[in-house]
């Protein structure tokens, strides 16, 4: 590992070891979370956060408009 890391110009053998380990996971030779699965989870977490923000905005708007409907209006 050390010789290969030096030939590739990688500063740490641990970096190379992690790359090899992740490649084994991605190719199905080793159990674990693949790069694709990790990207999907990240995208889903981002989407969930966006949906939660949108939901809060909608709740606030619904409360505002409900209060407007309850308020007596004067007609001129």
C-alpha positions as a Markdown table, in Angstrom:
| # | Residue | x | y | z |
|---|---|---|---|---|
| 1 | Unk | 0.0 | 0.0 | 0.0 |
| 2 | Unk | 2.8 | 2.4 | 0.9 |
| 3 | Unk | 4.6 | 1.9 | -2.4 |
| 4 | Unk | 1.5 | 2.3 | -4.4 |
| 5 | Unk | 0.4 | 5.4 | -2.5 |
| 6 | Unk | 3.9 | 7.0 | -3.2 |
| 7 | Unk | 3.7 | 6.1 | -6.9 |
| 8 | Unk | 0.3 | 7.7 | -7.2 |
| 9 | Unk | 1.4 | 10.7 | -5.2 |
| 10 | Unk | -1.1 | 10.1 | -2.4 |
| 11 | Unk | 0.0 | 11.6 | 0.9 |
| 12 | Unk | -1.5 | 8.9 | 3.1 |
| 13 | Unk | -1.7 | 5.1 | 2.8 |
| 14 | Unk | -5.0 | 5.4 | 4.8 |
| 15 | Unk | -6.5 | 7.4 | 1.9 |
| 16 | Unk | -5.6 | 4.7 | -0.6 |
| 17 | Unk | -6.9 | 2.0 | 1.8 |
| 18 | Unk | -10.2 | 3.8 | 2.1 |
| 19 | Unk | -10.5 | 4.1 | -1.7 |
| 20 | Unk | -9.8 | 0.4 | -2.1 |
| 21 | Unk | -12.3 | -0.5 | 0.6 |
| 22 | Unk | -15.0 | 1.7 | -1.0 |
| 23 | Unk | -14.3 | 0.2 | -4.4 |
| 24 | Unk | -14.8 | -3.3 | -2.9 |
| 25 | Unk | -18.1 | -2.1 | -1.4 |
| 26 | Unk | -19.2 | -0.6 | -4.7 |
| 27 | Unk | -18.4 | -3.7 | -6.6 |
| 28 | Unk | -20.3 | -6.0 | -4.1 |
| 29 | Unk | -17.2 | -7.7 | -2.8 |
| 30 | Unk | -17.6 | -6.3 | 0.7 |
| 31 | Unk | -20.7 | -5.3 | 2.7 |
| 32 | Unk | -21.4 | -1.7 | 3.4 |
| 33 | Unk | -23.0 | 1.4 | 2.0 |
| 34 | Unk | -22.1 | 2.0 | -1.7 |
| 35 | Unk | -21.3 | 5.4 | -3.1 |
| 36 | Unk | -24.6 | 5.4 | -5.0 |
| 37 | Unk | -26.6 | 4.6 | -1.9 |
| 38 | Unk | -24.8 | 7.2 | 0.1 |
| 39 | Unk | -25.5 | 9.8 | -2.6 |
| 40 | Unk | -29.2 | 8.8 | -2.6 |
| 41 | Unk | -29.5 | 9.1 | 1.1 |
| 42 | Unk | -27.9 | 12.5 | 1.0 |
| 43 | Unk | -30.3 | 13.7 | -1.8 |
| 44 | Unk | -33.3 | 12.3 | 0.1 |
| 45 | Unk | -32.2 | 14.1 | 3.4 |
| 46 | Unk | -31.9 | 17.3 | 1.4 |
| 47 | Unk | -35.4 | 16.8 | -0.2 |
| 48 | Unk | -36.9 | 16.1 | 3.3 |
| 49 | Unk | -35.4 | 19.3 | 4.7 |
| 50 | Unk | -36.8 | 21.3 | 1.8 |
| 51 | Unk | -40.2 | 19.7 | 2.2 |
| 52 | Unk | -40.2 | 20.4 | 5.9 |
| 53 | Unk | -39.5 | 24.1 | 5.2 |
| 54 | Unk | -42.2 | 24.2 | 2.6 |
| 55 | Unk | -44.6 | 22.6 | 5.0 |
| 56 | Unk | -43.8 | 25.2 | 7.7 |
| 57 | Unk | -44.4 | 28.0 | 5.2 |
| 58 | Unk | -47.8 | 26.5 | 4.2 |
| 59 | Unk | -48.8 | 26.1 | 7.9 |
| 60 | Unk | -48.0 | 29.7 | 8.5 |
| 61 | Unk | -49.9 | 30.9 | 5.5 |
| 62 | Unk | -52.9 | 28.8 | 6.4 |
| 63 | Unk | -52.9 | 30.2 | 9.9 |
| 64 | Unk | -52.7 | 33.8 | 8.5 |
| 65 | Unk | -55.5 | 33.3 | 6.1 |
| 66 | Unk | -57.7 | 31.5 | 8.7 |
| 67 | Unk | -57.2 | 34.5 | 11.1 |
| 68 | Unk | -58.2 | 36.8 | 8.2 |
| 69 | Unk | -61.4 | 34.9 | 7.7 |
| 70 | Unk | -62.3 | 35.0 | 11.4 |
| 71 | Unk | -61.7 | 38.8 | 11.6 |
| 72 | Unk | -64.8 | 40.9 | 11.0 |
| 73 | Unk | -64.5 | 43.1 | 8.0 |
| 74 | Unk | -66.1 | 46.5 | 7.6 |
| 75 | Unk | -67.7 | 47.2 | 4.2 |
| 76 | Unk | -67.8 | 50.8 | 3.0 |
